[in-house]
Amino acid sequence: MAFSKHSLAAFAAVDMAIMAIAATTASAQNTPQDFVNLHNQARRADGVGPVTWDARVAKYAQDYAAKRAGDCKLVHSGGPFGENIFWGSAGRAWSAADAVNSWVDEKKNYHLDTNTCDPGKVCGHYTQVVWRKSVRIGCARVVCAANRGVFIICSYDPPGNFNGERPFLTLDAAAK
């Protein structure tokens, strides 16, 4: 079957439109508002007030993500903010939802009554997401050069996860 110049141009335009929609959809899942909404959904579930996006915290997260883009190592920055980091292997377009949901999924390992995690389990990412005093966030996502994986970081101001402190108050404790 033969195609005219006009038919090929139309196909090319459709292909470009599909690629633009796909790119918009992928980036739309990683906007500042996506990160804020995902955090606030988890915080609401625990009766914790919302977080807001902070340009200064976001710049810190972006600068650190850029440093990790070469090797994608899950190494904490050691900076002035609280921090959650995520890595996803190549072959998938990991998003803000993947990262935040993986952190919030640790809720099943956390016990507010004793302020502890299940033995051998992790829950500190979850507690940072819902830490009541952390009210400003900034997050960043990069594709790593070394392995084509995805590195995502969220930074929290002020930081949370202090030994002996609960991430949030129960309704009973707040009433006392």
JOTA-V868718 format. One record per residue. N is the residue number from 1. RES is the residue in one letter. PHI is phi in whole degrees, 0 to 359 (999 if undefined). Layout:
BEGIN
n,res,phi
N,RES,PHI
N,RES,PHI
END
This chain:
BEGIN
n,res,phi
1,M,999
2,A,260
3,F,241
4,S,280
5,K,303
6,H,292
7,S,295
8,L,296
9,A,296
10,A,294
11,F,298
12,A,297
13,A,295
14,V,295
15,D,301
16,M,295
17,A,295
18,I,296
19,M,296
20,A,295
21,I,296
22,A,298
23,A,294
24,T,296
25,T,297
26,A,296
27,S,287
28,A,293
29,Q,272
30,N,227
31,T,280
32,P,307
33,Q,294
34,D,298
35,F,298
36,V,298
37,N,300
38,L,296
39,H,297
40,N,291
41,Q,297
42,A,293
43,R,293
44,R,301
45,A,299
46,D,253
47,G,71
48,V,256
49,G,297
50,P,282
51,V,256
52,T,234
53,W,283
54,D,233
55,A,298
56,R,293
57,V,292
58,A,295
59,K,297
60,Y,299
61,A,298
62,Q,295
63,D,298
64,Y,289
65,A,300
66,A,298
67,K,294
68,R,276
69,A,299
70,G,287
71,D,234
72,C,62
73,K,286
74,L,277
75,V,242
76,H,289
77,S,288
78,G,74
79,G,275
80,P,279
81,F,248
82,G,293
83,E,203
84,N,235
85,I,234
86,F,218
87,W,227
88,G,235
89,S,291
90,A,298
91,G,100
92,R,219
93,A,272
94,W,302
95,S,236
96,A,306
97,A,298
98,D,299
99,A,293
100,V,296
101,N,296
102,S,294
103,W,290
104,V,292
105,D,299
106,E,291
107,K,307
108,K,296
109,N,265
110,Y,255
111,H,236
112,L,296
113,D,301
114,T,252
115,N,54
116,T,224
117,C,263
118,D,303
119,P,304
120,G,76
121,K,248
122,V,247
123,C,215
124,G,292
125,H,292
126,Y,301
127,T,296
128,Q,291
129,V,303
130,V,258
131,W,298
132,R,299
133,K,275
134,S,276
135,V,241
136,R,235
137,I,230
138,G,211
139,C,228
140,A,211
141,R,224
142,V,225
143,V,267
144,C,276
145,A,292
146,A,293
147,N,226
148,R,62
149,G,284
150,V,239
151,F,248
152,I,233
153,I,229
154,C,238
155,S,250
156,Y,231
157,D,228
158,P,293
159,P,295
160,G,233
161,N,63
162,F,267
163,N,305
164,G,86
165,E,257
166,R,275
167,P,294
168,F,206
169,L,269
170,T,286
171,L,299
172,D,297
173,A,292
174,A,293
175,A,284
176,K,284
END
